[in-house]
Amino acid sequence: MSRIVRTAADFVYPFVLIFGLYIVAHGHLTPGGGFQGGAVIATGCALVIVAYSYAEVRTWLSGKVLMGQEVIGLLGFIGVALLAFAFGQVFFFNYLNASGSLFGTPVPYGINPGELNTAGVLPLMNFAVGIEVWGGLTLVILYMLSAFSADKEVS
């Protein structure tokens, strides 16, 4: 692509990344969450791949890095869910909300007076899903573009 397209992609990508992270971070309060935010960030990665070239991006990024990112996201999600056992609760119990720590202001009974810090483990799970979807969709994009390159293998 031209220098103008590459410069525009370099300029736009940080904003796409920030917007995707915003969607992930506010998923428990607004429509969105880990999957939607991860998809937005992966779209930004697709923008960079198209602006430069598949071969050039492959020198920066390998499929193994993206697979590792997927694994980290999945292990983070399951780890947050399994950590409930350490508190003597059931799988996926919202232990941070019950303890009143980090993201856990207990939800009052009746009308909510405006407490936004009541999500518990949901933001942690949103971030884990966002990391997994970001890596997974970017890997899918790389696999799809590998059909157009002379090097047919993504590893």
RONUFI-47259 format. One record per atom (N, C-alpha, C, CB): residue number from 1; atom name; x, y, z. Coordinates in steps of 0.1 Angstrom, whole numbers, plus 5000, padded with zeros to 4 digits. Each point is the difference from the previous one (the first is absolute). Glycine has a CB too. Layout:
<recs>
<NUM,CA,<X,Y,Z>>
...
</recs>
This chain:
<recs>
<1,N,<5008,4988,5000>>
<1,CA,<4992,5012,5000>>
<1,C,<5009,5013,5000>>
<1,CB,<4981,4987,5012>>
<2,N,<5012,5024,4986>>
<2,CA,<5008,5012,4999>>
<2,C,<5004,5005,5014>>
<2,CB,<4987,5006,4979>>
<3,N,<5021,5004,5021>>
<3,CA,<5005,5005,5013>>
<3,C,<4988,5007,5007>>
<3,CB,<5024,5003,4990>>
<4,N,<4967,5003,5003>>
<4,CA,<4988,5007,5006>>
<4,C,<4992,4989,5008>>
<4,CB,<5000,5018,4981>>
<5,N,<4997,4971,5012>>
<5,CA,<4992,4990,5007>>
<5,C,<5007,4994,5012>>
<5,CB,<4990,4994,4978>>
<6,N,<5023,5004,5021>>
<6,CA,<5008,4995,5012>>
<6,C,<5000,5011,5011>>
<6,CB,<5014,4986,4985>>
<7,N,<4988,5026,5012>>
<7,CA,<5000,5011,5010>>
<7,C,<4986,5001,5007>>
<7,CB,<5018,5012,4987>>
<8,N,<4971,4987,5005>>
<8,CA,<4987,5000,5005>>
<8,C,<4997,4988,5009>>
<8,CB,<4992,5013,4980>>
<9,N,<5013,4976,5016>>
<9,CA,<4998,4988,5009>>
<9,C,<5008,5001,5013>>
<9,CB,<4996,4986,4979>>
<10,N,<5016,5019,5020>>
<10,CA,<5008,5002,5012>>
<10,C,<4993,5010,5009>>
<10,CB,<5021,4995,4987>>
<11,N,<4972,5015,5007>>
<11,CA,<4993,5010,5008>>
<11,C,<4988,4995,5007>>
<11,CB,<5009,5018,4985>>
<12,N,<4983,4974,5007>>
<12,CA,<4987,4995,5004>>
<12,C,<5001,4988,5010>>
<12,CB,<4990,5008,4978>>
<13,N,<5020,4984,5020>>
<13,CA,<5000,4988,5008>>
<13,C,<5000,5002,5016>>
<13,CB,<5013,4990,4981>>
<14,N,<4995,5020,5024>>
<14,CA,<4999,5002,5014>>
<14,C,<4986,5004,5005>>
<14,CB,<5024,5007,5000>>
<15,N,<4969,5000,4992>>
<15,CA,<4986,5004,5004>>
<15,C,<4991,4988,4999>>
<15,CB,<5004,5023,4992>>
<16,N,<4998,4968,4999>>
<16,CA,<4992,4988,4999>>
<16,C,<5003,4991,5012>>
<16,CB,<5000,5001,4975>>
<17,N,<5013,4998,5029>>
<17,CA,<5004,4992,5011>>
<17,C,<4994,5006,5013>>
<17,CB,<5021,4994,4989>>
<18,N,<4979,5019,5013>>
<18,CA,<4994,5006,5012>>
<18,C,<4985,4998,5000>>
<18,CB,<5019,5017,5000>>
<19,N,<4975,4985,4989>>
<19,CA,<4985,4998,4999>>
<19,C,<4997,4985,5003>>
<19,CB,<4998,5019,4983>>
<20,N,<5009,4972,5012>>
<20,CA,<4998,4986,5003>>
<20,C,<5002,4997,5015>>
<20,CB,<5007,4994,4977>>
<21,N,<5003,5011,5029>>
<21,CA,<5002,4998,5014>>
<21,C,<4989,5007,5008>>
<21,CB,<5025,4999,4996>>
<22,N,<4970,5012,5000>>
<22,CA,<4989,5007,5006>>
<22,C,<4988,4991,5000>>
<22,CB,<5009,5023,4994>>
<23,N,<4988,4971,4995>>
<23,CA,<4988,4991,4999>>
<23,C,<5002,4988,5009>>
<23,CB,<4996,5007,4976>>
<24,N,<5016,4988,5025>>
<24,CA,<5003,4988,5009>>
<24,C,<4998,5005,5014>>
<24,CB,<5016,4990,4984>>
<25,N,<4990,5021,5020>>
<25,CA,<4999,5004,5014>>
<25,C,<4986,5004,5005>>
<25,CB,<5024,5008,4997>>
<26,N,<4968,4997,4994>>
<26,CA,<4987,5004,5004>>
<26,C,<4989,4991,4996>>
<26,CB,<5008,5023,4998>>
<27,N,<4996,4964,4999>>
<27,CA,<4990,4990,4996>>
<27,C,<4990,4996,5010>>
<27,CB,<5017,4992,4986>>
<28,N,<4986,5010,5027>>
<28,CA,<4990,4997,5010>>
<28,C,<4990,5012,5002>>
<28,CB,<5017,4985,5011>>
<29,N,<4986,5026,4984>>
<29,CA,<4991,5012,5001>>
<29,C,<4992,5003,4988>>
<29,CB,<5016,5008,5017>>
<30,N,<4990,4990,4971>>
<30,CA,<4994,5004,4988>>
<30,C,<5000,4988,4990>>
<30,CB,<5008,5023,5003>>
<31,N,<4985,4978,4986>>
<31,CA,<5000,4989,4990>>
<31,C,<5015,4998,4995>>
<31,CB,<4976,5005,4993>>
<32,N,<5028,4984,5008>>
<32,CA,<5014,4997,4996>>
<32,C,<5006,4990,5009>>
<32,CB,<5003,5023,4991>>
<33,N,<5010,4976,5010>>
<33,CA,<5006,4991,5009>>
<33,C,<5013,4994,4993>>
<33,CB,<4978,4994,5010>>
<34,N,<5026,4995,4995>>
<34,CA,<5013,4994,4995>>
<34,C,<4999,4996,4985>>
<34,CB,<5004,4992,5023>>
<35,N,<4986,5002,4973>>
<35,CA,<4999,4995,4986>>
<35,C,<5000,5012,4991>>
<35,CB,<4988,4979,5007>>
<36,N,<5003,5031,4995>>
<36,CA,<4999,5011,4991>>
<36,C,<5012,5009,5000>>
<36,CB,<4976,4999,5005>>
<37,N,<5030,5003,5007>>
<37,CA,<5012,5008,5000>>
<37,C,<5012,4993,4994>>
<37,CB,<4992,5010,5021>>
<38,N,<5009,4977,4981>>
<38,CA,<5010,4992,4993>>
<38,C,<4999,5000,4985>>
<38,CB,<5001,4986,5020>>
<39,N,<4986,5014,4975>>
<39,CA,<4998,5001,4986>>
<39,C,<5004,5013,4994>>
<39,CB,<4981,4984,5003>>
<40,N,<5016,5027,5005>>
<40,CA,<5004,5013,4995>>
<40,C,<5015,5001,4999>>
<40,CB,<4980,5010,5011>>
<41,N,<5027,4985,4999>>
<41,CA,<5015,5001,5000>>
<41,C,<5006,4991,4988>>
<41,CB,<5000,5004,5025>>
<42,N,<4993,4984,4973>>
<42,CA,<5005,4992,4989>>
<42,C,<4997,5007,4986>>
<42,CB,<4995,4979,5014>>
<43,N,<4995,5029,4986>>
<43,CA,<4997,5008,4987>>
<43,C,<5011,5010,4998>>
<43,CB,<4975,4997,5003>>
<44,N,<5030,5009,5008>>
<44,CA,<5012,5009,4999>>
<44,C,<5012,4992,4995>>
<44,CB,<4990,5014,5019>>
<45,N,<5012,4974,4986>>
<45,CA,<5011,4992,4995>>
<45,C,<4998,4997,4985>>
<45,CB,<5003,4990,5023>>
<46,N,<4985,5008,4973>>
<46,CA,<4998,4997,4985>>
<46,C,<5003,5013,4992>>
<46,CB,<4982,4983,5006>>
<47,N,<5015,5028,5000>>
<47,CA,<5003,5013,4993>>
<47,C,<5016,5001,4998>>
<47,CB,<4979,5011,5011>>
<48,N,<5028,4986,4999>>
<48,CA,<5015,5000,4999>>
<48,C,<5005,4990,4990>>
<48,CB,<5001,5008,5024>>
<49,N,<4993,4980,4976>>
<49,CA,<5004,4990,4991>>
<49,C,<4998,5004,4986>>
<49,CB,<4995,4982,5017>>
<50,N,<4993,5024,4980>>
<50,CA,<4997,5005,4987>>
<50,C,<5009,5012,4996>>
<50,CB,<4976,4991,5003>>
<51,N,<5026,5018,5006>>
<51,CA,<5008,5012,4997>>
<51,C,<5014,4996,4996>>
<51,CB,<4985,5013,5015>>
<52,N,<5021,4978,4992>>
<52,CA,<5014,4996,4997>>
<52,C,<4999,4988,4990>>
<52,CB,<5009,5008,5023>>
<53,N,<4994,4981,4981>>
<53,CA,<4998,4988,4991>>
<53,C,<5001,4988,5009>>
<53,CB,<5010,5011,4980>>
<54,N,<4984,4978,5015>>
<54,CA,<5001,4988,5008>>
<54,C,<5014,4996,5003>>
<54,CB,<4978,4992,4989>>
<55,N,<5031,5008,5001>>
<55,CA,<5014,4996,5002>>
<55,C,<5007,5008,5011>>
<55,CB,<5000,4992,4976>>
<56,N,<4997,5021,5023>>
<56,CA,<5007,5009,5010>>
<56,C,<4995,4998,5014>>
<56,CB,<5003,5017,4981>>
<57,N,<4983,4982,5020>>
<57,CA,<4995,4997,5013>>
<57,C,<5004,4987,5006>>
<57,CB,<4980,5014,4994>>
<58,N,<5022,4976,4997>>
<58,CA,<5004,4987,5005>>
<58,C,<5014,5000,5006>>
<58,CB,<4986,4990,4983>>
<59,N,<5022,5020,5013>>
<59,CA,<5014,5002,5006>>
<59,C,<4998,5005,5015>>
<59,CB,<5011,5004,4977>>
<60,N,<4979,5004,5025>>
<60,CA,<4997,5006,5013>>
<60,C,<4993,4990,5010>>
<60,CB,<5000,5023,4989>>
<61,N,<4991,4969,5005>>
<61,CA,<4991,4992,5008>>
<61,C,<4999,4986,4995>>
<61,CB,<4987,5021,5005>>
<62,N,<5014,4970,5004>>
<62,CA,<4998,4986,4996>>
<62,C,<4987,4994,5005>>
<62,CB,<5025,4997,5000>>
<63,N,<4971,4992,4993>>
<63,CA,<4988,4993,5005>>
<63,C,<5001,4995,5014>>
<63,CB,<4996,4994,4976>>
<64,N,<5017,5002,5028>>
<64,CA,<5002,4995,5013>>
<64,C,<4997,5010,5011>>
<64,CB,<5017,4984,4990>>
<65,N,<4987,5028,5007>>
<65,CA,<4997,5011,5010>>
<65,C,<4985,5002,5001>>
<65,CB,<5022,5012,4994>>
<66,N,<4971,4988,4995>>
<66,CA,<4985,5001,5001>>
<66,C,<4994,4988,5007>>
<66,CB,<5000,5015,4979>>
<67,N,<5005,4973,5018>>
<67,CA,<4994,4989,5007>>
<67,C,<5003,5000,5015>>
<67,CB,<5004,4987,4979>>
<68,N,<5008,5018,5025>>
<68,CA,<5003,5003,5014>>
<68,C,<4991,5010,5006>>
<68,CB,<5024,4994,4995>>
<69,N,<4973,5016,4998>>
<69,CA,<4990,5010,5005>>
<69,C,<4987,4994,5002>>
<69,CB,<5012,5018,4988>>
<70,N,<4983,4973,5003>>
<70,CA,<4988,4993,5002>>
<70,C,<5000,4992,5013>>
<70,CB,<4997,4999,4975>>
<71,N,<5014,4994,5027>>
<71,CA,<5001,4991,5011>>
<71,C,<5000,5008,5013>>
<71,CB,<5013,4983,4986>>
<72,N,<4994,5028,5014>>
<72,CA,<5001,5009,5012>>
<72,C,<4986,5005,5003>>
<72,CB,<5023,5007,4995>>
<73,N,<4969,4997,4995>>
<73,CA,<4987,5005,5002>>
<73,C,<4991,4989,5006>>
<73,CB,<5003,5016,4982>>
<74,N,<4998,4972,5012>>
<74,CA,<4991,4989,5005>>
<74,C,<5004,4995,5014>>
<74,CB,<4997,4993,4976>>
<75,N,<5016,5006,5027>>
<75,CA,<5004,4997,5013>>
<75,C,<4997,5010,5010>>
<75,CB,<5018,4987,4990>>
<76,N,<4982,5026,5006>>
<76,CA,<4996,5011,5009>>
<76,C,<4985,4999,5004>>
<76,CB,<5018,5014,4990>>
<77,N,<4974,4983,5000>>
<77,CA,<4985,4998,5002>>
<77,C,<4997,4989,5009>>
<77,CB,<4996,5009,4977>>
<78,N,<5010,4979,5020>>
<78,CA,<4998,4988,5008>>
<78,C,<5006,5002,5014>>
<78,CB,<5000,4986,4980>>
<79,N,<5012,5021,5021>>
<79,CA,<5006,5002,5013>>
<79,C,<4992,5009,5009>>
<79,CB,<5022,4998,4989>>
<80,N,<4972,5012,5005>>
<80,CA,<4991,5009,5009>>
<80,C,<4988,4992,5005>>
<80,CB,<5007,5020,4986>>
<81,N,<4988,4971,5005>>
<81,CA,<4988,4991,5004>>
<81,C,<5005,4990,5011>>
<81,CB,<4989,5003,4977>>
<82,N,<5022,4991,5021>>
<82,CA,<5005,4990,5010>>
<82,C,<5004,5006,5013>>
<82,CB,<5008,4987,4981>>
<83,N,<4996,5026,5019>>
<83,CA,<5005,5006,5012>>
<83,C,<4988,5001,5011>>
<83,CB,<5017,5013,4986>>
<84,N,<4971,4986,5009>>
<84,CA,<4989,4999,5010>>
<84,C,<5001,4988,5009>>
<84,CB,<4986,5011,4983>>
<85,N,<5020,4978,5013>>
<85,CA,<5002,4989,5009>>
<85,C,<5009,5003,5011>>
<85,CB,<4997,4985,4981>>
<86,N,<5012,5025,5017>>
<86,CA,<5009,5004,5011>>
<86,C,<4992,5007,5011>>
<86,CB,<5019,5002,4984>>
<87,N,<4970,5004,5013>>
<87,CA,<4992,5007,5009>>
<87,C,<4989,4991,5006>>
<87,CB,<5005,5021,4988>>
<88,N,<4995,4966,5008>>
<88,CA,<4990,4990,5005>>
<88,C,<4987,5002,4993>>
<88,CB,<5012,5000,5022>>
<89,N,<4988,5005,4966>>
<89,CA,<4987,5002,4993>>
<89,C,<5000,4991,4988>>
<89,CB,<4999,5024,5008>>
<90,N,<4990,4977,4984>>
<90,CA,<4998,4992,4988>>
<90,C,<5008,5007,4988>>
<90,CB,<4977,4992,5009>>
<91,N,<5024,5000,4980>>
<91,CA,<5007,5004,4988>>
<91,C,<4992,5012,4995>>
<91,CB,<5008,4977,4994>>
<92,N,<5000,5034,5002>>
<92,CA,<4995,5012,4994>>
<92,C,<4992,5009,5011>>
<92,CB,<4998,4989,4978>>
<93,N,<5004,5008,5035>>
<93,CA,<4994,5009,5010>>
<93,C,<5007,5014,4999>>
<93,CB,<4995,4980,5015>>
<94,N,<4997,5030,4987>>
<94,CA,<5004,5014,4999>>
<94,C,<5006,5004,5014>>
<94,CB,<4983,5005,4982>>
<95,N,<5029,4989,5021>>
<95,CA,<5006,5002,5013>>
<95,C,<5005,5014,5002>>
<95,CB,<5007,4976,4999>>
<96,N,<4997,5032,4992>>
<96,CA,<5004,5013,5002>>
<96,C,<4989,5009,5004>>
<96,CB,<5018,4997,4984>>
<97,N,<4970,5001,5011>>
<97,CA,<4988,5007,5004>>
<97,C,<4996,4997,5014>>
<97,CB,<4993,5001,4976>>
<98,N,<5008,4987,5028>>
<98,CA,<4996,4995,5013>>
<98,C,<5010,5005,5011>>
<98,CB,<4989,4980,4990>>
<99,N,<5024,5022,5006>>
<99,CA,<5009,5004,5010>>
<99,C,<5002,5015,5002>>
<99,CB,<5012,4979,4994>>
<100,N,<4982,5029,4997>>
<100,CA,<5001,5014,5001>>
<100,C,<5013,5006,4996>>
<100,CB,<4984,4998,5018>>
<101,N,<5025,4994,4975>>
<101,CA,<5013,5005,4996>>
<101,C,<5001,5003,4985>>
<101,CB,<5009,4986,5019>>
<102,N,<5001,5020,4976>>
<102,CA,<5004,5003,4987>>
<102,C,<4988,5005,4992>>
<102,CB,<5017,4983,5001>>
<103,N,<4975,5008,4992>>
<103,CA,<4988,5004,4992>>
<103,C,<4987,4997,5008>>
<103,CB,<5013,4996,4979>>
<104,N,<4988,5003,5034>>
<104,CA,<4989,4994,5007>>
<104,C,<4992,5008,5010>>
<104,CB,<5013,4981,4996>>
<105,N,<4982,5030,5001>>
<105,CA,<4991,5007,5009>>
<105,C,<4987,4992,4999>>
<105,CB,<5010,5023,4997>>
<106,N,<4985,4971,5014>>
<106,CA,<4988,4992,5000>>
<106,C,<4988,5008,4994>>
<106,CB,<5009,4987,5020>>
<107,N,<4983,5007,4972>>
<107,CA,<4988,5006,4994>>
<107,C,<4990,5002,5011>>
<107,CB,<5005,4990,4977>>
<108,N,<4990,5022,5025>>
<108,CA,<4990,5002,5010>>
<108,C,<4986,4994,4996>>
<108,CB,<5012,5021,5008>>
<109,N,<4980,4975,5002>>
<109,CA,<4987,4996,4997>>
<109,C,<4991,5011,4996>>
<109,CB,<5003,4981,5016>>
<110,N,<4988,5017,4975>>
<110,CA,<4991,5011,4996>>
<110,C,<5006,5008,4989>>
<110,CB,<4991,5001,5023>>
<111,N,<5006,5011,4976>>
<111,CA,<5004,5009,4989>>
<111,C,<5015,5003,5002>>
<111,CB,<4977,5010,4998>>
<112,N,<5031,4988,4991>>
<112,CA,<5014,5002,5001>>
<112,C,<5002,5015,5000>>
<112,CB,<5005,4979,4988>>
<113,N,<5002,5026,5022>>
<113,CA,<5002,5015,5001>>
<113,C,<5011,5005,4991>>
<113,CB,<4993,4999,5023>>
<114,N,<5013,4993,4968>>
<114,CA,<5010,5004,4991>>
<114,C,<5013,4994,5002>>
<114,CB,<4988,5021,4998>>
<115,N,<5013,4968,5009>>
<115,CA,<5013,4994,5002>>
<115,C,<5004,4992,4987>>
<115,CB,<4995,4997,5025>>
<116,N,<5016,5008,4969>>
<116,CA,<5005,4994,4987>>
<116,C,<5010,4989,5003>>
<116,CB,<4995,5022,4988>>
<117,N,<5011,4978,5023>>
<117,CA,<5010,4990,5003>>
<117,C,<4995,4987,5006>>
<117,CB,<5015,5020,5004>>
<118,N,<4975,4974,4989>>
<118,CA,<4993,4989,5006>>
<118,C,<5002,4987,4991>>
<118,CB,<4984,5016,5010>>
<119,N,<5026,4984,4981>>
<119,CA,<5000,4989,4991>>
<119,C,<5007,4988,5005>>
<119,CB,<5000,5017,4982>>
<120,N,<5009,4984,5028>>
<120,CA,<5007,4988,5005>>
<120,C,<5010,4995,4990>>
<120,CB,<4980,4994,5013>>
<121,N,<5019,4994,4983>>
<121,CA,<5010,4994,4991>>
<121,C,<4997,5002,4986>>
<121,CB,<5004,4983,5017>>
<122,N,<4985,5023,4979>>
<122,CA,<4996,5002,4986>>
<122,C,<5011,5008,4992>>
<122,CB,<4976,4999,5007>>
<123,N,<5029,5012,4998>>
<123,CA,<5011,5007,4993>>
<123,C,<5012,4991,4997>>
<123,CB,<4992,5022,5010>>
<124,N,<5012,4970,5000>>
<124,CA,<5011,4991,4998>>
<124,C,<4997,4990,4989>>
<124,CB,<5007,5003,5024>>
<125,N,<4981,4992,4976>>
<125,CA,<4996,4990,4989>>
<125,C,<4999,5007,4987>>
<125,CB,<4988,4986,5017>>
<126,N,<5007,5027,4983>>
<126,CA,<5000,5007,4987>>
<126,C,<5014,5002,4994>>
<126,CB,<4979,5012,5008>>
<127,N,<5030,4992,5001>>
<127,CA,<5014,5001,4995>>
<127,C,<5006,4987,4994>>
<127,CB,<5003,5019,5017>>
<128,N,<4994,4970,4990>>
<128,CA,<5005,4987,4996>>
<128,C,<4994,4997,4986>>
<128,CB,<5003,4992,5024>>
<129,N,<4984,5010,4975>>
<129,CA,<4993,4997,4987>>
<129,C,<5005,5009,4989>>
<129,CB,<4980,4992,5012>>
<130,N,<5022,5021,4991>>
<130,CA,<5005,5009,4991>>
<130,C,<5014,4997,4994>>
<130,CB,<4987,5017,5012>>
<131,N,<5022,4978,4997>>
<131,CA,<5013,4996,4996>>
<131,C,<4999,4988,4991>>
<131,CB,<5010,5009,5021>>
<132,N,<4982,4981,4983>>
<132,CA,<4998,4988,4992>>
<132,C,<4994,5003,4986>>
<132,CB,<4997,4987,5021>>
<133,N,<4993,5021,4978>>
<133,CA,<4994,5003,4987>>
<133,C,<5009,5008,4992>>
<133,CB,<4977,5000,5011>>
<134,N,<5030,5010,4994>>
<134,CA,<5010,5008,4993>>
<134,C,<5010,4990,4993>>
<134,CB,<4997,5020,5016>>
<135,N,<5009,4971,4992>>
<135,CA,<5010,4991,4994>>
<135,C,<4993,4990,4990>>
<135,CB,<5013,5002,5021>>
<136,N,<4976,4993,4982>>
<136,CA,<4993,4991,4992>>
<136,C,<4996,5005,4986>>
<136,CB,<4992,4989,5020>>
<137,N,<5002,5023,4980>>
<137,CA,<4995,5006,4988>>
<137,C,<5012,5005,4991>>
<137,CB,<4979,5006,5012>>
<138,N,<5031,4999,4995>>
<138,CA,<5012,5004,4992>>
<138,C,<5007,4988,4994>>
<138,CB,<5003,5019,5015>>
<139,N,<4997,4970,4992>>
<139,CA,<5005,4987,4994>>
<139,C,<4992,4996,4988>>
<139,CB,<5009,4993,5023>>
<140,N,<4978,5008,4979>>
<140,CA,<4991,4996,4988>>
<140,C,<5003,5009,4988>>
<140,CB,<4982,4992,5017>>
<141,N,<5019,5021,4985>>
<141,CA,<5004,5009,4989>>
<141,C,<5013,4996,4994>>
<141,CB,<4987,5018,5012>>
<142,N,<5023,4979,4996>>
<142,CA,<5013,4996,4994>>
<142,C,<4998,4987,4992>>
<142,CB,<5012,5011,5019>>
<143,N,<4981,4979,4986>>
<143,CA,<4998,4988,4993>>
<143,C,<4993,5002,4987>>
<143,CB,<4999,4988,5022>>
<144,N,<4991,5021,4978>>
<144,CA,<4992,5003,4988>>
<144,C,<5010,5007,4989>>
<144,CB,<4978,5002,5014>>
<145,N,<5030,5007,4991>>
<145,CA,<5009,5007,4991>>
<145,C,<5012,4991,4995>>
<145,CB,<4993,5021,5011>>
<146,N,<5009,4968,4997>>
<146,CA,<5012,4992,4995>>
<146,C,<4997,4993,4987>>
<146,CB,<5005,4996,5024>>
<147,N,<4982,5003,4972>>
<147,CA,<4997,4994,4988>>
<147,C,<5004,5008,4988>>
<147,CB,<4981,4989,5011>>
<148,N,<5021,5024,4991>>
<148,CA,<5004,5009,4989>>
<148,C,<5015,5002,4999>>
<148,CB,<4979,5011,5003>>
<149,N,<5029,4983,5006>>
<149,CA,<5014,5002,5001>>
<149,C,<5007,4988,4994>>
<149,CB,<4998,5015,5020>>
<150,N,<5015,4986,4977>>
<150,CA,<5008,4989,4995>>
<150,C,<5002,4990,5011>>
<150,CB,<5011,5015,4982>>
<151,N,<4991,4991,5030>>
<151,CA,<5002,4991,5012>>
<151,C,<4987,4996,5006>>
<151,CB,<5022,5012,5005>>
<152,N,<4973,4976,4993>>
<152,CA,<4987,4996,5003>>
<152,C,<4998,4995,5015>>
<152,CB,<4998,4993,4977>>
<153,N,<5013,5008,5031>>
<153,CA,<4999,4995,5013>>
<153,C,<5001,5011,5011>>
<153,CB,<5011,4979,4992>>
<154,N,<4980,5020,5017>>
<154,CA,<5000,5010,5012>>
<154,C,<5004,4992,5012>>
<154,CB,<4982,5014,4990>>
<155,N,<5029,4990,5015>>
<155,CA,<5005,4992,5012>>
<155,C,<5006,5010,5010>>
<155,CB,<5004,4979,4987>>
</recs>
